[in-house]
């Protein structure tokens, strides 16, 4: 306690936080809880805003990463089909036979049918990604889809597979393919 007539020494918060104090009726400085609340609220609001900006930045980075992964998946699918033929002598032989107009054995016909179904499944998956907004129309590379239906020997087999696929594929995909791919010249 201070001697009469002298002010008591300032309390710790008075020295470090003068904006949070007020002078009461007796002339002493007191902690102003209303001011403290306003400063704390301002600090919390600034923290929330910074958090929102950080979240928006992270979401944008995540979106860029997802788009890159989608492009990589598409590339893997495209190269995967070519690598399958290149690394599987039986499929390479089937492709050569079809190009030369030679008949396939029953086993080769089954292999070719399975390969064509895999291609159509890939096309339908890409189309569904387009419907979901994950791919643009340019991402679909419709020109390469048209080529699958126009290769010399294998186009007849692909069209046969397509006729079967139309019985099970999604109506949107079938309509899109009939309008834009099947029987259309490649650019």
Secondary structure, DSSP 4 states (H G I P E B T S, - for coil): -PPTTSPPPPPHHHHH-GGGEEE-TTS-EEE-HHHHHHHHHHHHHHHHHHHHHHHHHHHHHHHHHHHHHHHHHHHHHHHHHHHHHHH-HHHHHHHHHHHHTPPPPHHHHHHHHHHHHHHHHHHHHHHHHHHTTSS-TGGG-HHHHHHHHHSTTHHHHHHHHHHHHTTTS-HHHHHHHHHHTTTPPP-
